[in-house]
Protein backbone atom coordinates (compact mmCIF):
# COMPACT_ATOMS: atom_id res chain seq x y z
CA UNK A 1 0.00 0.00 0.00
CA UNK A 2 1.36 3.39 -0.92
CA UNK A 3 -1.07 5.12 1.43
CA UNK A 4 0.10 5.59 5.01
CA UNK A 5 -2.71 4.79 7.43
CA UNK A 6 -3.14 6.15 10.93
CA UNK A 7 -2.10 4.10 13.88
CA UNK A 8 -4.41 3.72 16.90
CA UNK A 9 -2.34 6.36 18.71
CA UNK A 10 -2.55 8.81 15.78
CA UNK A 11 -6.31 8.36 15.45
CA UNK A 12 -6.80 8.76 19.22
CA UNK A 13 -4.72 11.93 19.22
CA UNK A 14 -6.61 13.35 16.23
CA UNK A 15 -9.97 12.67 17.88
CA UNK A 16 -8.88 14.00 21.29
CA UNK A 17 -7.76 17.24 19.59
CA UNK A 18 -11.23 17.34 17.98
CA UNK A 19 -12.78 17.33 21.47
CA UNK A 20 -13.34 13.65 22.24
CA UNK A 21 -11.46 13.80 25.54
CA UNK A 22 -13.39 11.42 27.78
CA UNK A 23 -12.57 7.72 28.07
CA UNK A 24 -15.60 5.46 27.73
CA UNK A 25 -15.53 1.82 28.78
CA UNK A 26 -17.74 -1.18 28.14
CA UNK A 27 -20.16 -2.11 30.90
CA UNK A 28 -22.60 -5.05 31.01
CA UNK A 29 -25.81 -5.08 28.95
CA UNK A 30 -24.66 -2.81 26.11
CA UNK A 31 -23.84 0.13 28.35
CA UNK A 32 -20.87 2.51 28.45
CA UNK A 33 -19.18 3.92 31.53
CA UNK A 34 -18.18 7.59 31.34
CA UNK A 35 -14.88 8.36 33.09
CA UNK A 36 -15.70 12.09 33.26
CA UNK A 37 -18.88 11.92 35.34
CA UNK A 38 -19.20 8.27 36.36
CA UNK A 39 -22.51 7.80 34.53
CA UNK A 40 -23.34 4.48 32.90
CA UNK A 41 -25.35 5.05 29.74
CA UNK A 42 -27.09 2.93 27.13
CA UNK A 43 -24.82 2.74 24.06
CA UNK A 44 -27.92 2.85 21.85
CA UNK A 45 -28.55 6.42 23.05
CA UNK A 46 -25.11 7.69 22.02
CA UNK A 47 -24.38 9.65 18.85
CA UNK A 48 -21.63 8.04 16.80
CA UNK A 49 -19.43 10.67 15.15
CA UNK A 50 -16.48 8.64 13.86
CA UNK A 51 -15.43 5.00 13.70
CA UNK A 52 -11.91 3.90 12.84
CA UNK A 53 -11.13 0.20 12.36
CA UNK A 54 -7.62 -1.15 12.41
CA UNK A 55 -6.59 -4.46 10.89
CA UNK A 56 -3.24 -6.15 11.25
CA UNK A 57 -1.49 -7.18 8.06
CA UNK A 58 -0.99 -10.79 9.07
CA UNK A 59 -2.49 -11.35 12.52
CA UNK A 60 -6.29 -11.23 12.92
CA UNK A 61 -5.81 -10.70 16.66
CA UNK A 62 -4.42 -7.23 15.86
CA UNK A 63 -7.88 -5.98 14.85
CA UNK A 64 -9.21 -3.05 16.88
CA UNK A 65 -11.93 -0.42 16.66
CA UNK A 66 -12.01 3.16 17.94
CA UNK A 67 -15.36 4.94 18.23
CA UNK A 68 -15.76 8.68 18.81
CA UNK A 69 -19.17 9.44 20.23
CA UNK A 70 -21.30 11.84 22.20
CA UNK A 71 -22.82 10.30 25.31
CA UNK A 72 -26.29 11.15 26.64
CA UNK A 73 -24.53 12.61 29.71
CA UNK A 74 -23.13 15.25 27.34
CA UNK A 75 -19.50 14.16 27.25
CA UNK A 76 -17.63 13.59 24.00
CA UNK A 77 -15.43 10.55 24.29
CA UNK A 78 -13.66 7.55 22.83
CA UNK A 79 -14.47 3.88 23.16
CA UNK A 80 -11.93 1.34 21.93
CA UNK A 81 -11.71 -2.41 21.99
CA UNK A 82 -10.43 -5.45 20.18
CA UNK A 83 -12.49 -6.21 17.09
CA UNK A 84 -13.20 -9.74 15.97
CA UNK A 85 -12.89 -13.06 17.73
CA UNK A 86 -11.02 -11.54 20.68
CA UNK A 87 -13.71 -8.95 21.50
CA UNK A 88 -14.98 -9.36 25.06
CA UNK A 89 -18.66 -9.96 25.81
CA UNK A 90 -19.35 -6.48 27.24
CA UNK A 91 -17.59 -4.76 24.32
CA UNK A 92 -19.53 -6.92 21.84
CA UNK A 93 -22.79 -5.85 23.47
CA UNK A 94 -21.75 -2.18 23.24
CA UNK A 95 -20.81 -2.48 19.55
CA UNK A 96 -24.12 -4.18 18.77
CA UNK A 97 -26.07 -1.50 20.68
CA UNK A 98 -24.46 1.52 18.99
CA UNK A 99 -26.78 3.36 16.57
CA UNK A 100 -26.90 2.31 12.93
CA UNK A 101 -24.67 3.89 10.30
CA UNK A 102 -27.48 6.20 9.18
CA UNK A 103 -27.37 7.87 12.60
CA UNK A 104 -24.03 9.59 11.90
CA UNK A 105 -24.53 13.36 12.05
CA UNK A 106 -23.56 15.53 9.07
CA UNK A 107 -19.81 15.93 8.98
CA UNK A 108 -19.26 12.62 10.81
CA UNK A 109 -17.06 9.91 9.34
CA UNK A 110 -16.60 6.19 9.27
CA UNK A 111 -13.18 5.05 8.25
CA UNK A 112 -11.46 1.75 8.00
CA UNK A 113 -7.73 1.90 8.50
CA UNK A 114 -5.27 -0.88 7.87
CA UNK A 115 -2.02 -0.92 9.82
CA UNK A 116 1.13 -1.51 7.82
C-alpha beads as a LAMMPS data file, in Angstrom:
LAMMPS data file: protein, C-alpha beads

116 atoms
115 bonds

1 atom types
1 bond types

-500.0 500.0 xlo xhi
-500.0 500.0 ylo yhi
-500.0 500.0 zlo zhi

Masses

1 110.0

Atoms # bond

1 1 1 0.000 0.000 0.000
2 1 1 1.356 3.394 -0.919
3 1 1 -1.065 5.120 1.434
4 1 1 0.099 5.593 5.011
5 1 1 -2.706 4.786 7.425
6 1 1 -3.144 6.154 10.929
7 1 1 -2.104 4.102 13.881
8 1 1 -4.407 3.725 16.895
9 1 1 -2.338 6.362 18.706
10 1 1 -2.545 8.808 15.781
11 1 1 -6.313 8.357 15.451
12 1 1 -6.802 8.756 19.221
13 1 1 -4.716 11.929 19.224
14 1 1 -6.614 13.354 16.234
15 1 1 -9.965 12.668 17.884
16 1 1 -8.883 13.998 21.286
17 1 1 -7.764 17.236 19.589
18 1 1 -11.234 17.337 17.983
19 1 1 -12.779 17.329 21.474
20 1 1 -13.344 13.646 22.239
21 1 1 -11.460 13.799 25.535
22 1 1 -13.393 11.417 27.781
23 1 1 -12.575 7.724 28.074
24 1 1 -15.603 5.462 27.726
25 1 1 -15.529 1.820 28.782
26 1 1 -17.737 -1.178 28.140
27 1 1 -20.163 -2.113 30.903
28 1 1 -22.602 -5.050 31.010
29 1 1 -25.812 -5.077 28.953
30 1 1 -24.661 -2.805 26.107
31 1 1 -23.837 0.132 28.349
32 1 1 -20.874 2.506 28.451
33 1 1 -19.179 3.918 31.532
34 1 1 -18.177 7.590 31.339
35 1 1 -14.881 8.361 33.090
36 1 1 -15.703 12.091 33.260
37 1 1 -18.876 11.915 35.340
38 1 1 -19.204 8.272 36.364
39 1 1 -22.509 7.801 34.530
40 1 1 -23.339 4.483 32.900
41 1 1 -25.353 5.050 29.737
42 1 1 -27.089 2.929 27.127
43 1 1 -24.823 2.743 24.060
44 1 1 -27.922 2.849 21.847
45 1 1 -28.555 6.421 23.053
46 1 1 -25.113 7.691 22.022
47 1 1 -24.384 9.653 18.852
48 1 1 -21.630 8.038 16.798
49 1 1 -19.428 10.665 15.147
50 1 1 -16.478 8.635 13.859
51 1 1 -15.429 4.998 13.698
52 1 1 -11.914 3.898 12.840
53 1 1 -11.125 0.203 12.361
54 1 1 -7.621 -1.154 12.413
55 1 1 -6.590 -4.463 10.886
56 1 1 -3.235 -6.153 11.254
57 1 1 -1.489 -7.180 8.065
58 1 1 -0.987 -10.794 9.074
59 1 1 -2.491 -11.349 12.525
60 1 1 -6.292 -11.230 12.921
61 1 1 -5.806 -10.703 16.658
62 1 1 -4.421 -7.229 15.855
63 1 1 -7.877 -5.976 14.849
64 1 1 -9.213 -3.051 16.877
65 1 1 -11.930 -0.419 16.663
66 1 1 -12.012 3.162 17.944
67 1 1 -15.362 4.940 18.234
68 1 1 -15.763 8.677 18.807
69 1 1 -19.173 9.439 20.234
70 1 1 -21.305 11.836 22.197
71 1 1 -22.819 10.302 25.307
72 1 1 -26.295 11.151 26.641
73 1 1 -24.532 12.614 29.713
74 1 1 -23.133 15.250 27.336
75 1 1 -19.501 14.156 27.254
76 1 1 -17.626 13.591 23.997
77 1 1 -15.430 10.551 24.287
78 1 1 -13.661 7.554 22.833
79 1 1 -14.467 3.878 23.163
80 1 1 -11.930 1.344 21.926
81 1 1 -11.711 -2.408 21.993
82 1 1 -10.426 -5.449 20.176
83 1 1 -12.489 -6.210 17.095
84 1 1 -13.202 -9.741 15.974
85 1 1 -12.894 -13.063 17.732
86 1 1 -11.024 -11.542 20.682
87 1 1 -13.708 -8.947 21.502
88 1 1 -14.976 -9.361 25.056
89 1 1 -18.665 -9.962 25.812
90 1 1 -19.350 -6.480 27.237
91 1 1 -17.586 -4.757 24.317
92 1 1 -19.526 -6.917 21.838
93 1 1 -22.793 -5.853 23.468
94 1 1 -21.746 -2.178 23.239
95 1 1 -20.806 -2.478 19.551
96 1 1 -24.125 -4.180 18.770
97 1 1 -26.069 -1.501 20.677
98 1 1 -24.459 1.515 18.994
99 1 1 -26.779 3.356 16.571
100 1 1 -26.897 2.309 12.929
101 1 1 -24.670 3.888 10.304
102 1 1 -27.477 6.199 9.176
103 1 1 -27.368 7.873 12.600
104 1 1 -24.032 9.585 11.898
105 1 1 -24.530 13.362 12.051
106 1 1 -23.561 15.532 9.065
107 1 1 -19.807 15.934 8.980
108 1 1 -19.265 12.621 10.806
109 1 1 -17.056 9.907 9.343
110 1 1 -16.603 6.188 9.271
111 1 1 -13.177 5.049 8.250
112 1 1 -11.458 1.750 8.004
113 1 1 -7.730 1.904 8.503
114 1 1 -5.267 -0.878 7.871
115 1 1 -2.019 -0.920 9.818
116 1 1 1.129 -1.506 7.816

Bonds

1 1 1 2
2 1 2 3
3 1 3 4
4 1 4 5
5 1 5 6
6 1 6 7
7 1 7 8
8 1 8 9
9 1 9 10
10 1 10 11
11 1 11 12
12 1 12 13
13 1 13 14
14 1 14 15
15 1 15 16
16 1 16 17
17 1 17 18
18 1 18 19
19 1 19 20
20 1 20 21
21 1 21 22
22 1 22 23
23 1 23 24
24 1 24 25
25 1 25 26
26 1 26 27
27 1 27 28
28 1 28 29
29 1 29 30
30 1 30 31
31 1 31 32
32 1 32 33
33 1 33 34
34 1 34 35
35 1 35 36
36 1 36 37
37 1 37 38
38 1 38 39
39 1 39 40
40 1 40 41
41 1 41 42
42 1 42 43
43 1 43 44
44 1 44 45
45 1 45 46
46 1 46 47
47 1 47 48
48 1 48 49
49 1 49 50
50 1 50 51
51 1 51 52
52 1 52 53
53 1 53 54
54 1 54 55
55 1 55 56
56 1 56 57
57 1 57 58
58 1 58 59
59 1 59 60
60 1 60 61
61 1 61 62
62 1 62 63
63 1 63 64
64 1 64 65
65 1 65 66
66 1 66 67
67 1 67 68
68 1 68 69
69 1 69 70
70 1 70 71
71 1 71 72
72 1 72 73
73 1 73 74
74 1 74 75
75 1 75 76
76 1 76 77
77 1 77 78
78 1 78 79
79 1 79 80
80 1 80 81
81 1 81 82
82 1 82 83
83 1 83 84
84 1 84 85
85 1 85 86
86 1 86 87
87 1 87 88
88 1 88 89
89 1 89 90
90 1 90 91
91 1 91 92
92 1 92 93
93 1 93 94
94 1 94 95
95 1 95 96
96 1 96 97
97 1 97 98
98 1 98 99
99 1 99 100
100 1 100 101
101 1 101 102
102 1 102 103
103 1 103 104
104 1 104 105
105 1 105 106
106 1 106 107
107 1 107 108
108 1 108 109
109 1 109 110
110 1 110 111
111 1 111 112
112 1 112 113
113 1 113 114
114 1 114 115
115 1 115 116
